[in-house]
Amino acid sequence: MMKITNLMRRISGGFLTREFAGFVLLLFSVCTASAQSTITGKITSKEDGLGLPGASVLVKGTSNSAATDLDGAFSITASANDVLVFSYVGYTPQEIPVGNKTTIDVALTSESTTLNDVVVVGYSTVKKSDITGAVSVVNVADIKKTVSYDVAKMLQGQVAGVSVQSSGEPGGFVNIKIRGITSFGNNNPLFVIDGMIVDNPYDFNPGEIESMQVLKDATAAAIYGVRGANGVVIITTKKGKEGKLTINYKSVVGFQTVPQKLDVTNREQYQQITNASFVNAGRPILPGNDPASEFYINNVDTDWQDAAYKTGIIQNHSLTFSAGSETLNYSMNVDYFKNTSYVDTPQDYQRYSTTMNLGGKKGKFKYGGKLAYTNSDKENFNNYIAGGAGAIINLLQAIPTMPVYDDNRLGGYGGADNLTQQAITLNVIGFNTLNQNSSERARFIGNVWGELEIIKGLRYTLRASADRTDYKNRLFVPPSDLGWYYITTNDEASLDITNGSSVRTIIDNLVNYDFELGKHSFGLLAGNVMEDRKDYSHFTRGVGFEPGEISHLEYANDLNAQERQVHETRLSYLGSLKYSYDDRYFLTANFRNDQSSLFREELNSSNYYGISGAWKLHNDIKLPEWWDTAKIRTGYGTIGNNGVNPYSYTSVVNQFANYTFGNGTAIAPGTTVTQIVDRNIQWEKTNTANVAVELGMLNNKIQFTAEYYIKTTEDIIANIPLPMSSGDVDLVYSTNAAKVRNKGLELTLGYTNNDHAFQYSINANVGTLKNEVLATGGDNLPIYGTNSKTEVGRSLGELYGYVAEGIFQNQADVDAHANQPGAVPGDVKFKDVDGDGLITDDDRTFLGVTIPKVNYGLNFSANYKAFDFSMFWQGNAGNHVYNGTYNSLMIGGLLNHSTDMLNYWTPENTNTNVPRPDFLETNQNARGSSRFVEKGDYIKLQNIQIGYTVPLKDNKFIEKLRVYTSGQNILTLSGYKSYDPDFMNDGLFNRGYDLGSFPNPRTILFGVEVNF
């Protein structure tokens, strides 16, 4: 280079100009830069860090290309000015300029939600861009950022039209609904995991999910017949891939705390309010609260929230092995999950699970199988009265003058005294520690399948599945003394043990035929499904134990037992047609005939169907350059629900109905019917109609979908009242009588930009819902619940109660108001709604809709070099809730109080909305009213995560090492006065009623992911 420079200087000083010399120098530089060099590197998957075999590396604008080996490594020749294009099926391509680099490592992002992705939609697959029904493809990477024992919880806020309710109880039940309420019974959707029908997914390891689709309308779910009315969630788990053995280890440990504590009174404040309530009732102050009494309690001041709430631990460890060849591949996972409660009691949940997926191909024959085993153990919280106030309400109402521990009481825990305190107050810590309430479950799920390609496009599939659950529930209530009201004597001490099993087997016979005739494409499916289910349970109760006696049934003084067995069979025939013309017009038709032993033979069969179509406008109409795709689709279908109890069409008799004749000395044995049933009870039916538009813009970086739906369910099984003269013990008659309609609009919008080193994506979804009851059955009488009412023309479970208008300030105020029995100055003034001058039950009115009108979610994720970041916001709006927790703390009696009660009315303190405390509650100030109705709107930062992938270029043992920290339930924006507006309640007719749901904990997590 020095010689060339000197030469140019001589030339430029001679007959050539300086400009010509500069041109020659520039030409030399270009020639030098276009010299070819070898570029090496590795292409990996960003999701798991594994190498991608067979990925393509192309010099842009040329035919020069290379493919990666089994480890994802490549080598290609290129010049400094070239741009390399890296691509792999199912992943977003990347373009990187070569420059002066000789080594380029690329991590490709999965296109799990792109238009060309193939998704499962029920016994078949289809490209996402060709879907004609209401099918939402879930971004699996987003949902996995939520650490949970239940896959249903992970769907909260991730899919438009899907609502989820849960609580902070370890291993607690999760409610999930798709497009509203369609039944007065079970509304949870059907789960299908690797082709297997699974009613309850709580024994499933969410970390094994590879893809997930939600079928939301009858056009998509009709293929599942009577199981599809509530929607279908289809899950495909990870499978083995061709290539060398890969090992993946994931570990996360988190710490859980209650996000906030409620303000309740301490000892002095409690005694002040309680004493005032006794004075206002004209009663003497209790000795334990009277400073002048020798029994006055001033040495105990228990903060029950401080005593009970601790830091819970959540942890999940997972190890996966994957390898294989074309003839046999496998993926094996071992997983451990444990969650200890943030309440200082033994309650927790732990699960051991293992999964093996096998697959392969030999010529025209494909085969595979799945074996999964899960063992879980849950220590349950206890309710003193089944269906009554739970642990959280009892904890908040526990009086501060009761100690946590008391060695003088049997069991060693504190309690209240009848003479000095009189409070019926429960020591939640002692009650849940002494009582042993456990649920053990062992579950096996397995299937084997084979697929033979008879001729090109014609395939026969045989799949056999089995799902067996064995369980044991054990509740031991030992002799104990937890206060005057909560004494368990030796004769009352009990041991309840329930052992049972549920076994379901399913055999699928399916024939698929895919073929093309010119521009016409056809996909045909026909088959039948045979199902058998057997449930068995054995219950044994032992009563009578001595303190310290071994808690085994053989030591009980008295025993009784009972058995229950149910056998159910189903037979279904199904068919499907998928048609498309020239990638422009699409038609899908699904049909299923179901037969079930749940109904009598003449009514045990029903047909369901769905038909939908789509038009890709962009293949017919020239769109602007920036507008890539446009599709409209619509569909209509009918689908069923057989969520009835077994043998509902058969009468129940009492074979010991003896009768006395004559003078009472002759007893004749007899049998009588104790329950009137409808022998013609049959399927509930849901009709759905929807229309949608899907748009893609800016090279499909922007994806938008808008969909409107109407969903009407008829023949809903409802309980019709019966007169006492009927002889029915329940005084209700279950029959197909009710009708409900749900309708709404769903919007999704996403933007992805991977063009630069800083890559990011934003995905948002919004769903609206309007629920209306069209019939309740019989004479369409309203259905009453706890502070709720359901009637025709309104939504299910609307809040219902009195309207509070303020506080009576004096007797003249009382006299001027409608007659309100028991009211005195300082009491709540309730509105005379019907205007008859008397406050009665008829003055109750509707106080708010409990079903959220809007649900929404927002995901943001980004990465820059080795760093990644994400956050997820979720919320709902347009609903009201009844704050039963706050209500229980505003009674002003013997139990503990909210500190708001300190501002109670007195003749000197009239500027308040808190009534005078009254032990006798003569005015029922705490009755169900608008005082305790609040807006249920909230916005939550459900998840935030930051991670770092450690560079390991020279490490031949570890392929990827990523560490991260994340937080769940970090921030809640709401004006709700209790723990959490996102509480667990789904009483259907008692909706929106918060009676102490376990608050969702705030969780801080630390995790590591290692690929070998």
HURA-V757478 format. One record per backbone hydrogen bond with DSSP energy under -0.5 kcal/mol. CO is the residue of the C=O (numbers start at 1). NH is the residue of the N-H. E is the energy in kcal/mol with one decimal. If there is no record, write none. Layout:
co=[CO/CO]
nh=[NH/NH]
e=[E/E]
This chain:
co=[1/2/3/4/5/6/7/8/9/10/11/11/17/18/19/20/21/22/23/24/25/26/27/28/29/30/32/33/37/39/40/41/42/42/43/44/45/50/51/52/55/56/57/58/58/59/63/64/66/68/69/72/73/74/76/78/79/80/82/83/84/84/85/86/87/88/90/92/94/96/98/102/104/106/106/108/109/111/114/115/117/119/124/124/126/127/128/133/134/134/135/136/136/138/139/139/140/142/143/145/146/150/150/151/152/153/155/155/159/161/161/162/163/165/169/175/177/177/190/191/192/192/193/196/198/201/204/205/206/208/211/212/213/213/214/214/215/217/217/218/221/222/224/225/226/228/231/232/232/233/233/234/235/236/236/243/246/247/248/249/250/251/252/253/254/255/256/257/262/263/266/267/268/269/270/271/272/273/274/275/276/277/277/278/279/286/286/287/288/289/290/293/296/302/303/304/305/308/310/312/313/314/315/316/317/318/319/320/321/322/323/324/326/328/329/330/331/332/333/334/335/336/337/338/339/342/343/347/348/349/350/351/352/353/354/355/356/357/358/359/360/362/364/364/365/366/367/368/369/370/371/372/373/374/375/376/377/378/378/385/390/391/392/393/394/397/399/400/404/406/409/410/412/416/417/417/420/423/426/427/428/429/430/431/435/436/436/437/438/439/440/441/442/443/444/445/446/447/448/449/450/451/452/452/455/457/457/458/458/459/460/461/462/463/464/465/466/467/468/469/470/471/472/473/474/475/475/476/476/477/480/482/483/486/486/487/488/489/490/493/494/495/496/497/498/499/500/501/502/503/504/505/506/507/508/508/509/510/511/512/513/515/517/519/520/521/522/523/524/525/526/527/528/529/530/531/532/533/534/535/536/537/538/539/540/541/542/543/543/544/546/550/552/553/558/560/562/564/566/568/569/570/571/572/573/574/575/576/577/578/579/580/580/581/581/584/585/586/587/588/589/590/591/592/592/593/594/595/596/600/601/604/606/608/609/610/611/612/613/614/615/615/616/617/617/621/624/626/626/629/630/630/631/632/633/634/635/636/637/638/639/640/641/642/645/647/652/652/653/654/654/656/659/661/661/665/666/666/667/668/670/672/674/675/677/678/684/685/686/687/688/689/690/691/692/693/694/695/696/696/697/697/698/701/701/702/703/704/705/706/707/708/709/710/711/712/713/714/716/716/718/718/720/723/724/731/733/733/734/735/735/738/739/739/740/741/742/743/744/745/746/747/748/749/750/751/753/757/757/759/760/761/762/763/764/765/766/767/770/772/772/773/775/777/777/782/783/785/785/787/788/789/789/790/791/794/795/798/799/799/801/802/802/803/806/808/810/811/812/813/814/819/819/820/824/826/827/828/829/829/831/832/837/838/840/841/845/848/849/850/853/854/855/856/857/858/859/860/861/862/863/864/866/867/868/869/870/871/872/872/873/874/875/876/877/877/879/881/881/882/882/883/884/885/886/887/889/891/897/898/899/900/901/903/906/908/909/910/913/914/918/921/924/928/929/930/932/932/934/938/939/940/940/941/941/942/943/944/945/946/947/948/948/952/954/957/960/961/962/963/964/965/966/967/968/971/972/973/981/983/987/988/990/992/992/993/994/994/995/996/998/1001/1002/1003/1004/1005/1006/1007/1008/1009/1010/1011/1011]
nh=[5/6/7/8/9/10/11/12/13/14/14/16/21/22/23/24/25/26/27/28/29/30/31/32/33/34/35/80/78/76/104/74/44/106/52/108/49/45/53/55/68/87/66/60/85/62/65/59/57/54/72/43/69/41/39/37/82/99/98/60/86/96/58/94/56/91/111/109/86/84/101/40/42/44/108/46/92/114/117/129/128/126/121/122/119/130/131/135/216/217/137/138/214/140/142/143/144/145/146/147/148/153/154/155/155/156/158/159/162/163/179/157/177/175/172/165/163/179/233/198/194/235/196/193/191/204/206/208/209/238/236/138/215/234/136/216/232/220/221/222/224/225/227/228/642/231/190/215/234/192/235/213/194/210/211/324/322/1012/320/1010/318/1008/316/1006/314/1004/312/1002/264/899/270/271/272/273/274/275/276/277/278/279/280/281/919/283/282/289/290/290/297/291/293/296/298/304/307/308/309/344/312/256/340/254/338/252/336/250/334/248/332/246/330/243/361/325/359/323/357/321/355/319/353/317/351/315/349/310/345/341/379/339/377/337/375/335/373/333/371/331/369/329/367/365/366/453/362/451/360/449/358/447/356/445/354/443/352/441/350/380/439/388/394/395/396/397/398/896/402/302/414/409/412/481/406/484/421/422/288/425/428/431/432/433/434/435/437/438/476/380/474/378/472/376/470/374/468/372/466/370/464/368/462/366/454/460/458/459/514/454/455/512/452/510/450/508/448/506/446/504/444/502/442/500/440/498/438/477/496/436/478/494/488/416/482/482/488/489/480/493/545/544/477/542/475/540/473/538/471/536/469/534/467/532/465/530/463/510/528/461/526/459/524/522/520/582/517/580/515/578/513/576/511/574/509/572/507/570/505/568/503/566/501/564/499/562/497/560/495/557/558/557/549/552/555/556/543/541/539/537/535/533/597/531/595/529/593/527/591/525/589/523/587/521/582/584/585/616/581/614/579/612/577/610/575/594/608/573/606/571/599/603/604/596/594/592/638/590/636/588/634/586/617/632/619/620/621/623/627/628/698/696/617/618/694/615/692/613/690/611/688/609/686/229/684/644/648/650/674/675/655/657/672/658/668/664/666/667/661/668/669/659/657/654/729/652/679/681/641/714/639/712/637/710/635/708/633/706/631/704/628/629/701/702/701/703/752/697/750/695/748/693/746/691/744/689/742/687/740/685/737/738/720/735/733/726/727/722/720/735/678/718/737/716/774/775/713/772/711/770/709/768/707/766/705/764/703/762/760/759/865/863/753/861/751/859/749/857/747/855/743/741/774/793/739/780/781/784/790/787/788/800/785/791/798/783/794/773/798/789/847/848/845/804/930/831/829/826/814/815/816/817/817/821/839/823/827/916/808/830/805/806/833/835/819/840/843/844/801/799/880/852/769/877/767/875/765/873/763/871/761/869/759/867/949/864/947/862/945/860/942/943/858/940/856/938/853/854/936/883/934/884/994/887/888/889/889/890/898/918/265/901/902/903/904/914/909/910/906/912/915/905/921/924/927/802/932/933/883/934/881/876/973/874/942/970/971/969/872/967/870/965/868/950/963/955/956/959/1011/950/1009/948/1007/946/1005/944/1003/941/974/939/983/985/989/991/993/882/994/995/884/885/390/392/168/1003/257/968/255/966/253/964/251/962/249/959/960]
e=[-2.1/-2.3/-2.3/-2.3/-1.9/-2.0/-2.5/-3.1/-1.6/-0.7/-1.3/-1.6/-1.6/-2.2/-2.0/-2.1/-2.2/-2.3/-2.4/-2.3/-2.1/-2.2/-2.1/-2.4/-2.5/-1.9/-1.3/-1.3/-2.7/-2.5/-2.5/-2.1/-0.5/-2.5/-2.5/-2.7/-2.7/-2.6/-0.7/-1.1/-1.9/-2.3/-2.4/-0.8/-3.3/-1.9/-0.6/-2.8/-2.8/-1.4/-1.8/-2.8/-2.2/-1.5/-3.9/-2.2/-1.4/-2.1/-2.7/-3.1/-0.6/-2.5/-2.3/-2.3/-2.8/-2.3/-3.8/-0.5/-3.2/-2.6/-2.0/-2.3/-0.5/-2.8/-0.6/-3.0/-3.0/-1.8/-1.3/-2.2/-2.9/-2.2/-2.2/-0.6/-2.9/-1.7/-1.2/-1.5/-2.9/-0.6/-0.5/-0.6/-2.6/-1.2/-0.6/-1.7/-2.0/-1.2/-1.6/-0.6/-0.7/-0.5/-1.0/-0.6/-1.2/-1.5/-2.2/-0.7/-1.7/-0.5/-3.3/-0.6/-2.7/-2.7/-2.5/-2.7/-2.6/-0.6/-3.2/-3.6/-0.6/-3.5/-1.9/-2.6/-1.4/-1.7/-0.8/-1.7/-1.7/-2.1/-2.5/-2.6/-0.5/-2.9/-2.5/-0.6/-2.1/-0.7/-2.6/-2.1/-2.4/-2.0/-1.8/-2.0/-0.8/-1.9/-2.5/-3.3/-0.6/-2.8/-0.5/-2.4/-2.9/-3.1/-2.0/-1.6/-2.3/-3.5/-3.0/-2.9/-3.0/-2.6/-2.4/-2.3/-2.1/-2.0/-2.7/-3.1/-1.0/-2.1/-3.0/-2.7/-2.1/-2.2/-2.7/-2.4/-1.9/-2.1/-1.7/-2.5/-2.7/-0.9/-2.0/-3.0/-1.4/-1.5/-0.6/-0.9/-2.3/-0.7/-2.2/-1.4/-0.8/-1.0/-2.3/-2.0/-2.6/-2.8/-0.7/-3.0/-2.8/-3.6/-2.4/-2.2/-2.7/-2.8/-2.5/-2.6/-3.0/-3.0/-2.8/-2.5/-1.8/-2.8/-2.0/-1.9/-2.7/-3.0/-2.4/-2.6/-2.5/-2.6/-3.0/-2.6/-2.0/-3.4/-3.0/-1.8/-2.6/-3.1/-2.6/-2.5/-3.0/-3.1/-2.5/-2.8/-2.5/-2.0/-2.1/-3.3/-2.1/-1.8/-0.5/-2.5/-3.0/-3.3/-1.8/-2.7/-2.7/-2.2/-2.9/-2.7/-2.3/-3.2/-2.9/-2.6/-2.1/-0.7/-2.5/-2.7/-2.2/-2.0/-2.3/-2.3/-0.8/-2.3/-1.4/-2.9/-1.8/-1.6/-2.3/-2.6/-1.4/-2.4/-1.6/-2.9/-1.8/-1.5/-1.2/-3.0/-2.3/-1.0/-2.8/-1.7/-0.7/-0.5/-2.6/-3.0/-2.7/-2.7/-2.4/-3.0/-2.9/-2.6/-2.8/-2.6/-2.7/-2.7/-2.4/-2.0/-2.2/-3.2/-1.0/-2.4/-1.8/-0.6/-2.3/-1.9/-0.8/-2.9/-2.5/-2.8/-2.0/-3.1/-1.9/-2.2/-2.5/-2.4/-3.0/-2.3/-3.0/-2.1/-2.8/-2.6/-2.6/-0.5/-2.8/-2.0/-0.6/-1.6/-2.5/-0.5/-0.5/-2.1/-0.5/-0.6/-1.6/-1.6/-1.8/-3.1/-2.9/-2.8/-2.6/-2.6/-2.6/-3.1/-2.4/-2.7/-2.6/-2.4/-2.6/-2.4/-3.1/-2.3/-2.2/-0.5/-1.9/-3.2/-2.0/-3.3/-2.7/-3.0/-2.1/-3.0/-2.9/-2.1/-1.9/-2.5/-2.4/-2.5/-2.9/-2.7/-2.5/-2.6/-2.4/-2.4/-2.5/-3.0/-2.6/-2.7/-2.6/-2.3/-2.5/-2.4/-2.6/-1.8/-2.6/-1.1/-1.8/-0.8/-2.1/-2.1/-1.7/-1.8/-2.4/-2.9/-3.1/-2.5/-2.7/-3.0/-2.0/-2.6/-1.6/-2.4/-3.1/-2.0/-2.7/-2.3/-2.5/-2.4/-3.0/-2.9/-0.5/-2.3/-1.5/-2.9/-2.3/-2.1/-3.1/-2.8/-2.7/-2.1/-2.4/-0.5/-2.8/-2.1/-2.1/-2.0/-1.1/-2.1/-0.9/-2.1/-2.6/-2.6/-2.7/-3.0/-2.5/-3.1/-2.2/-2.7/-1.2/-1.9/-1.4/-2.0/-3.4/-0.5/-1.8/-0.7/-3.3/-2.3/-1.6/-1.2/-3.4/-2.5/-3.0/-2.6/-2.1/-2.8/-2.5/-1.1/-3.7/-1.2/-2.4/-2.8/-1.3/-1.6/-2.5/-1.0/-0.6/-0.9/-1.6/-1.8/-3.3/-1.8/-1.0/-0.7/-2.7/-0.6/-0.5/-2.3/-1.4/-2.9/-2.6/-0.6/-0.8/-1.6/-2.1/-2.9/-2.7/-2.9/-2.1/-2.5/-2.1/-2.6/-2.4/-2.2/-2.8/-2.6/-1.5/-2.0/-0.9/-2.4/-1.4/-0.5/-1.7/-2.2/-2.6/-3.1/-2.4/-2.3/-3.1/-2.1/-1.8/-2.3/-3.4/-3.3/-2.4/-2.2/-2.7/-2.2/-0.6/-2.2/-2.2/-1.8/-1.4/-2.3/-2.9/-0.5/-0.6/-2.7/-0.9/-2.5/-2.7/-1.8/-3.3/-2.6/-3.6/-2.5/-2.4/-2.6/-2.5/-2.8/-2.3/-3.1/-2.5/-2.8/-2.0/-0.8/-0.7/-2.6/-2.8/-2.3/-2.8/-3.3/-2.6/-2.2/-3.2/-2.6/-1.7/-3.0/-0.6/-3.1/-2.4/-2.2/-0.7/-0.5/-2.8/-0.9/-0.9/-2.2/-2.2/-0.5/-1.0/-2.9/-1.8/-3.0/-0.9/-2.4/-2.9/-0.8/-3.1/-0.6/-2.0/-2.9/-3.1/-2.9/-1.7/-2.9/-2.1/-0.8/-0.7/-0.5/-2.8/-2.1/-2.0/-2.4/-2.7/-0.6/-4.0/-0.7/-1.5/-0.6/-2.5/-0.8/-2.0/-1.6/-2.5/-2.3/-3.1/-0.6/-1.8/-2.3/-2.9/-2.1/-2.4/-2.8/-2.6/-2.5/-2.6/-3.2/-2.6/-2.5/-2.8/-2.3/-2.9/-3.1/-3.0/-2.5/-1.3/-1.6/-2.8/-3.3/-2.5/-2.1/-1.2/-2.2/-3.3/-0.7/-2.6/-1.9/-2.6/-2.3/-2.1/-0.7/-0.8/-1.4/-2.7/-0.5/-2.2/-1.9/-1.5/-1.6/-1.3/-0.5/-0.7/-0.5/-1.4/-1.9/-0.6/-1.5/-1.0/-0.9/-1.8/-2.0/-1.6/-1.2/-3.1/-0.5/-2.8/-1.2/-3.2/-2.4/-1.3/-2.0/-0.8/-1.6/-3.0/-2.5/-2.5/-2.2/-2.2/-0.7/-2.4/-1.0/-0.7/-0.6/-2.5/-3.0/-2.9/-2.8/-2.8/-2.3/-3.4/-2.0/-2.2/-2.7/-0.7/-1.4/-1.3/-0.7/-3.0/-0.6/-0.7/-3.6/-0.7/-0.9/-0.6/-1.1/-0.7/-0.6/-2.0/-0.5/-2.1/-2.5/-2.2/-2.0/-2.3/-2.3/-2.4/-2.8/-3.0/-2.5/-1.5]
